[in-house]
Each structure stands twice: as structure tokens, then as C-alpha cells.
Amino acid sequence: MTVVQLERIGKSYGSHTAVREFDLTIQDGEFLVLLGPSGCGKSTTLRMIAGLESITTGTLRIGDAVMNEVEPKDRGVAMVFQNYALYPHKTVFDNMAMALKLQKVPAAEIQERVGRTADMLGLTEYLGRKPAALSGGQRQRVAIGRAIVRTPKVFLFDEPLSNLDAKLRVKMRMELQELHDRLGVTSVYVTHDQIEAMTLADRIVIMNNGVVAQVGSPREVYDHPADEFVAGFIGSPAMNFIDFRRDDTGAWASVDGGLRLAALPFATGGRSELRLGIRPEHVVVSAAPAEGDFTALVRLDELLGADALLALEIGGTRLMARVGGTNHPRAGDRVGISIPAALLHAFDPATGRALERLTTGG
């Protein structure tokens, strides 16, 4: 079993703290994704696991061994980089075999391991080619194959699909899922792409400014975001956020006007202000204004194919809705909208933390 434990790991560069008290256990065989915007500390965390960055504070364990001072080559990890990092003058076979040759693995075993891995990745017919004669997807397969032949305890992926076009990224995501299911090796994957995270991960670690904002399954972080940052980062298009104030009657009215809700299913704790969130796909849009709880003006419509995005205005409040792409409302139309209370999220405007949901309105 290969369990990776990060115990209050931190990384500082002088006075700047890039990662702060990262505390997590990655289970044997788990596919864990580190997700967050540029500069959040995700790649730095991955590089500390790999040994490419020193650890300022805390303890890293791979299996039962402390790895803080262990050389990268002795950690039992293999890393796949964003830029492939292939030797341009060597063939696919030699690129994949390089690490084994340096380890002085017998030639027959190298031939067998490279051949088996190439067959697994659909690279057998390309073994005699050099990287310049390969497509981007094929080069990325070679980089992944180079990691597989080493039979590592842990795979580390640093945004490996970001240089590929959109169609190829989808294909490679599926191939990575199949590969992980087949190999079952503990994997840590860094990305800023939430779709990659949602589709690949057993668990997602969402980072912000060097701190872990939330850890959970894709379903958990989507349905139950811990704070406003997570809620806004997960989901495309992003969640709508609307500021509300409690009026003299106890109802909640949007600050920009247009929306008024009699009760909310959250522990508001005597607050007079809060921020509500609703995902665009959860806004219910009716072609007939009278069929909704509110009347909205469609300011903009964008056809995506199967779906369409609507920019709506209700009084002074603006929000996005995602609807079916067939016969969808157009700019200038008036529509009815409803906002299901069960699909609302509430946040403290001061801290951004999510408010606890009640079983009844509050």
C-alpha cells in the first residue's frame, strides 16, 4: 500500500508563504486532484511531494518513510509535466526507456516493459519515431508512458493536458481515467481546469492563496461548497451571487432590487445581511412571465449547442441562467423565473463561509 501523508506542510520563499499548513492523507490507489487558480500553491505542493522543492515546515511521508530529505529519484514517484519534457533527438522507445537504462535494468526487461506500456497506450507503431513526428496527444502519451515503465508508487501529474486542444483534452481525460482504473496507482493531479477535476478525481482539494479551502468528492464540493470562493470556482458558468437584506417584515430583499424572498432555509443567526448563491443551471426559466415567481428581461442569449446561457435582469438584479438550447428565449424577451429554495446557497458576506442549512425556512 502506498499512502501519502502531508502533515502540516508549508513552503515559504523569504517572507512570502506559498503553502500554509497543508494537512492531508492521500489513500492508496486514490486519484486526488489539486485544484485552484494560478498562484494558489497547488504546483508547489506537488513539487514538494516530488522532491523538486524543499519543504519549509511539516512532514511528508510516502508509505511509512519520511521523505523530507530524500532525493527525488529515491522517492518512488514519477512525474508527468505540462510541457512533455521529451528528448527531441531520441526515439519514442529511447525516451520511454531512458530512466530504466539509468537504473541499469537488463535490456530484455526494458524491451518487455516499454513494449507492454506502448501497447497499453497505443504507441507501438510510433516507437521508432522522434517527438517532432508526433501529435500533441501522442507526445503526452509518451510522457505518461515514460512514467509508467518505472512502476512508481505514486504518479504526479502537473497540468498534463493544458497544452492540448479542447477535443484532445476530452479524449485524454477519458484515457487517463481508464489508465488509472487499470493500474490503480496512487495519483496526484494538479490542474486549474475544474472540468478535469470533476471528471477525474476521487477527491478534490481546492486551494486558495496557499491554503486548503475544501476537500471532498466532486459531488460534495459542487453540492455543498464550504465557502463563497469554492462555490464560485466550481461550476461553469460560475454561481450567481446576490446580496440580500432583511426588511422590516422579516423578508429578504435583494440590495439591487427585484427579488424578495419571504423566508430562507438557513441558520441566519440574527444576521440582517447575507449573500445568496444560485447556480445558473438551477434557475428555472418559463417562457410565460406569469408562470414564474418573478418577471425577468433577457438582456443577452448565447447558444452553446445543447444549452443556452441567458443574461437576465430582474429590477436592478442581474443573474445568469442555463437553459436548453432548443427554442430558448431570446434577447429582449420577458420570461418568468423561479429560484428553488432547496438549491440556494447562503454565505456570510464578511467571512465568505457557507451558512448551515435548516430543514425548515428560517
Secondary structure by P-SEA (a helix, b strand, c coil): cbbbbbcbbbbbcccccccccbbbbbccccccccccccccaaaaaaaaaaccccccbbbbbcccccccccccccccbbbbcccccccccccaaaaaaaaaaaacccaaaaaaaaaaaaaaaccccccccccccccaaaaaaaaaaaaaaacccbbbbccccccccaaaaaaaaaaaaaaaaaaccbbbbbbccaaaaaacccbbbbbccccccccccaaaaaaccccaaaaaacccccbbbbbbbbccccbbbbccccccccccccccccccbbbbbbccccbbbbcccccccbbbbbcbbbbcccbbbbbcccccccbbbbccccccccccccbbbbbccccbbbbccccccccccccccc
